Amino acid sequence: MIKSKTSMILEDSPKRALSVIEVAAELGVSEQLVRLEIQREQLKASRFGRRVIIRREDLDAYLAARVVA
């Protein structure tokens, strides 16, 4: 099977939006903690129907604000 250039680019690029489950897995924390941070307005998120989406840029900003020197 030959892959198109578009599919190869999409496979190599990081996801632009993540679910609560994906963010929790990436950070090694519980889904409950991710939802709590969203509720506290510490982590920006958008709702699409019942689904909660966190943009990659918002996750990166959240992490950058919590860097310990």
N, C-alpha and C positions, 0 to 999 in steps of 0.2 A: 504494500500500500504506500503510495507516494503522498506525502503531506504537502499542503500548500504553504506558501510563505506566511500567510496570515495565521494559520493554525500554529506554525512553529513560533512565531512572535508571541502569540497569546499564551503558549505553554511556558515560555521563558519569563514572561513578565509577572510580577507579583499581582495578586488580586487587589483591585482598587477598593472593594467593599467586602467586609467580613461580617459573619453572623456572630451572635453572642457566644455560641459554642466554639467557633473558630478562634475568637479573641481569647477566650478562657484557656483553650488548649495551647495557644501560642505563648501566653503569659505563664502558664502552669498554675492557674488559679481556678476557683470554682465559677460556674455560670452565675451563681448567686452574687458573688463579689463583683462581677462585671456589671450585672443589673443594678446593684447598689451604687456603684460609681456613676452609672448613667442617671439614676434617680437623684443622686447628690449633685448632679450637673458637673461632675469632675471630668467625665468622658462624654463627648458629644456623640449623639446617635440620631438616626432618623427611623421613622416607622413607616412601613409600607404594608398596610393592612395589619395583619397580626405579626408580621416579621419585623425584627429590629435589626438595623444595618449600621455598622460602624465603618466610616471611611478610613482607609489606610492613613491618610494625612492626619486625621483626628487621633488615631491611635498613636502615631508617631509623636504628635504634639503632647499627648497625655504622658507618654513615657519620658519625653525630654524635660517636662516640668517636674519630674520626680527623680532626676539624677542626683545621686548623693556624691558630693565631692570628697 
